[in-house]
Amino acid sequence: MKDAKVGKLRIYGTVLAVSVMIFVMAPIAFAQQYADILHGQWFKLNLSLKGYTIGADGETVLGKGSGSAHAYLYMSYGASGYTITTCMQDDNDDNIWHLWTALTPIPIANIYGATYPQVWDFQGNSLQFYNGAETHNAYPTFYTKITAEGATLKNASISNVACAVYVDLGGGEYGTGSCTIKGPLVPAAKVGTAVPAPCRP
């Protein structure tokens, strides 16, 4: 337990530092005219991870590594803000997809930009991507480009200002490092064919 706590504290410290930076840049979240513009939208993501494996003693660096994968992300807007769902393919079985839905929504007050683009502050809450073997806990700050005509969404994309990752490797070992999360909107007309059926509600 000690090593896991050490890793998480380091990640939270990084996330906190990024959050403070964002508050300095934009201390007030102005009311957004079309706050729900991304409700019901899918994004196809490219994930890139790089970092180090830390031993069960919480101190020993066992090695470094990197990797990449694809995943899907769905946004649902409600009274508490945006709830995000991720969907990732199983590493060992292409027919299995793993869904994860965040328990904590992102409040509109944490989305900066009365107009577009926007910065989304997760305030230390994670996005989880599970591949059937490992859960990758990503702690991002999103930069979201949106093209719209009034309340009509035309296009959008996600990238990250910052992103830390934590992976519980079992046996007390864990991975810690940085991540990149980016990807385009899946047009509504293409969701039925572009987003795998097991991902769709």
C-alpha positions as CSV (number, residue, x, y, z in Angstrom):
1,M,0.0,0.0,0.0
2,K,2.8,2.4,0.8
3,D,4.2,2.4,-2.8
4,A,0.8,3.0,-4.3
5,K,0.2,6.0,-2.0
6,V,3.6,7.5,-2.9
7,G,2.8,7.2,-6.6
8,K,-0.6,8.7,-6.3
9,L,0.7,11.6,-4.2
10,R,3.2,12.4,-6.8
11,I,0.5,12.4,-9.5
12,Y,-1.9,14.5,-7.5
13,G,0.9,17.0,-6.8
14,T,1.5,17.3,-10.6
15,V,-2.3,17.7,-11.2
16,L,-2.6,20.3,-8.5
17,A,0.3,22.3,-10.0
18,V,-1.4,22.3,-13.4
19,S,-4.7,23.2,-11.9
20,V,-3.1,26.2,-10.1
21,M,-1.6,27.3,-13.3
22,I,-5.0,27.2,-15.1
23,F,-6.6,29.2,-12.3
24,V,-3.9,31.9,-12.6
25,M,-4.5,32.1,-16.4
26,A,-8.3,32.1,-16.2
27,P,-9.6,32.5,-12.6
28,I,-13.2,32.9,-13.5
29,A,-15.3,30.4,-15.5
30,F,-17.8,32.5,-17.4
31,A,-21.3,31.1,-18.1
32,Q,-21.4,29.4,-21.4
33,Q,-24.3,30.1,-23.7
34,Y,-24.4,26.5,-25.1
35,A,-23.0,24.5,-22.2
36,D,-24.5,21.3,-23.5
37,I,-23.1,21.5,-27.0
38,L,-21.0,18.3,-26.6
39,H,-23.8,16.3,-25.0
40,G,-24.1,12.9,-26.7
41,Q,-20.9,13.2,-28.7
42,W,-18.3,10.5,-29.3
43,F,-14.6,11.1,-29.8
44,K,-12.0,8.6,-31.2
45,L,-8.9,8.9,-29.1
46,N,-5.2,8.2,-29.6
47,L,-3.5,7.4,-26.3
48,S,0.2,7.6,-25.8
49,L,1.9,6.6,-22.6
50,K,5.5,6.8,-21.4
51,G,6.9,6.5,-18.0
52,Y,8.7,4.3,-15.4
53,T,7.9,1.1,-13.4
54,I,8.4,1.6,-9.7
55,G,9.1,-1.4,-7.4
56,A,7.1,-2.6,-4.5
57,D,9.4,-0.7,-2.1
58,G,8.1,2.5,-3.6
59,E,11.7,3.7,-4.4
60,T,13.4,1.4,-6.9
61,V,13.0,2.3,-10.6
62,L,12.7,-1.1,-12.4
63,G,12.6,0.2,-15.9
64,K,10.9,2.5,-18.4
65,G,8.5,2.0,-21.2
66,S,6.0,3.5,-23.6
67,G,3.0,2.4,-25.6
68,S,0.0,3.6,-27.6
69,A,-3.6,2.5,-28.1
70,H,-7.0,3.7,-29.4
71,A,-10.1,4.2,-27.4
72,Y,-13.4,6.0,-27.6
73,L,-14.8,8.6,-25.3
74,Y,-18.5,9.7,-24.8
75,M,-19.7,12.9,-23.2
76,S,-23.1,13.2,-21.5
77,Y,-24.3,16.5,-20.1
78,G,-26.6,16.8,-17.1
79,A,-27.4,19.1,-14.2
80,S,-24.1,18.3,-12.5
81,G,-22.0,18.9,-15.6
82,Y,-20.3,16.4,-18.1
83,T,-20.1,12.7,-17.3
84,I,-17.4,11.0,-19.4
85,T,-17.5,7.3,-20.5
86,T,-14.4,5.6,-22.0
87,C,-14.4,2.4,-24.1
88,M,-11.3,0.4,-24.8
89,Q,-10.6,-2.9,-26.6
90,D,-9.4,-5.9,-24.8
91,D,-5.7,-6.7,-25.5
92,N,-6.3,-10.4,-25.8
93,D,-9.8,-10.6,-27.4
94,D,-10.7,-8.2,-30.2
95,N,-14.4,-8.9,-29.6
96,I,-14.4,-7.6,-26.0
97,W,-14.6,-3.9,-25.2
98,H,-14.4,-2.4,-21.7
99,L,-16.6,0.5,-20.7
100,W,-15.9,2.8,-17.8
101,T,-18.1,5.7,-16.7
102,A,-16.8,8.4,-14.3
103,L,-18.5,8.7,-11.0
104,T,-17.7,12.4,-10.7
105,P,-18.9,14.8,-13.5
106,I,-16.9,17.8,-14.6
107,P,-18.9,20.9,-13.5
108,I,-19.4,23.7,-16.0
109,A,-17.6,25.9,-13.5
110,N,-14.4,23.9,-14.3
111,I,-14.7,24.4,-18.0
112,Y,-13.0,27.6,-19.0
113,G,-14.0,29.6,-22.0
114,A,-17.2,31.4,-22.6
115,T,-16.4,31.0,-26.3
116,Y,-14.3,28.4,-28.0
117,P,-11.7,26.9,-27.5
118,Q,-12.1,25.6,-23.9
119,V,-9.9,24.2,-21.2
120,W,-11.4,21.4,-19.1
121,D,-10.0,21.1,-15.5
122,F,-10.5,17.6,-14.1
123,Q,-9.4,18.8,-10.6
124,G,-7.5,15.5,-9.9
125,N,-10.3,13.2,-11.1
126,S,-9.1,10.5,-13.4
127,L,-10.2,9.0,-16.7
128,Q,-9.8,5.2,-16.7
129,F,-8.9,3.0,-19.7
130,Y,-9.0,-0.7,-19.1
131,N,-7.5,-3.1,-21.6
132,G,-8.5,-6.4,-19.8
133,A,-5.2,-6.6,-17.9
134,E,-4.4,-3.2,-16.6
135,T,-6.3,-0.1,-15.6
136,H,-4.6,3.1,-16.8
137,N,-5.7,6.0,-14.7
138,A,-5.1,9.2,-16.6
139,Y,-5.2,12.7,-14.9
140,P,-5.6,15.1,-17.8
141,T,-6.4,18.7,-18.5
142,F,-8.3,18.9,-21.8
143,Y,-8.0,21.5,-24.5
144,T,-11.1,21.3,-26.5
145,K,-11.6,22.9,-30.0
146,I,-15.2,23.4,-31.0
147,T,-16.6,24.7,-34.3
148,A,-20.3,25.7,-34.1
149,E,-23.0,27.9,-35.5
150,G,-25.0,28.9,-32.5
151,A,-26.2,25.8,-30.7
152,T,-25.3,23.6,-33.8
153,L,-22.1,21.7,-33.4
154,K,-20.1,21.4,-36.6
155,N,-16.8,19.8,-35.4
156,A,-14.7,19.3,-32.3
157,S,-11.5,17.8,-31.1
158,I,-9.7,17.0,-27.9
159,S,-6.1,17.3,-26.9
160,N,-4.5,17.7,-23.5
161,V,-2.6,20.6,-21.8
162,A,-1.1,18.2,-19.3
163,C,-1.7,14.5,-18.5
164,A,-0.2,12.2,-15.8
165,V,-0.8,8.5,-15.7
166,Y,-0.8,5.9,-12.9
167,V,-1.0,2.1,-13.5
168,D,-1.3,-0.5,-10.7
169,L,0.8,-3.4,-12.0
170,G,0.0,-5.7,-9.1
171,G,2.3,-7.1,-6.4
172,G,3.0,-3.6,-5.1
173,E,4.6,-2.4,-8.4
174,Y,3.1,0.5,-10.3
175,G,3.8,2.6,-13.4
176,T,3.9,6.4,-13.4
177,G,4.5,8.9,-16.1
178,S,2.9,11.1,-18.7
179,C,0.3,10.6,-21.3
180,T,-1.1,12.2,-24.4
181,I,-4.8,12.0,-25.1
182,K,-6.1,13.5,-28.4
183,G,-8.7,12.8,-31.1
184,P,-11.4,14.1,-33.3
185,L,-15.2,14.1,-32.9
186,V,-17.0,11.2,-34.5
187,P,-19.7,12.8,-36.7
188,A,-23.2,11.8,-35.5
189,A,-24.0,10.3,-38.9
190,K,-21.0,7.9,-38.6
191,V,-21.4,6.8,-35.0
192,G,-23.3,3.7,-36.0
193,T,-20.4,2.4,-38.1
194,A,-17.4,4.1,-36.6
195,V,-18.0,3.4,-32.9
196,P,-18.0,-0.3,-31.9
197,A,-21.4,-1.6,-30.9
198,P,-20.3,-2.8,-27.4
199,C,-19.3,0.8,-26.6
200,R,-22.6,2.4,-27.5
201,P,-25.3,2.6,-24.9
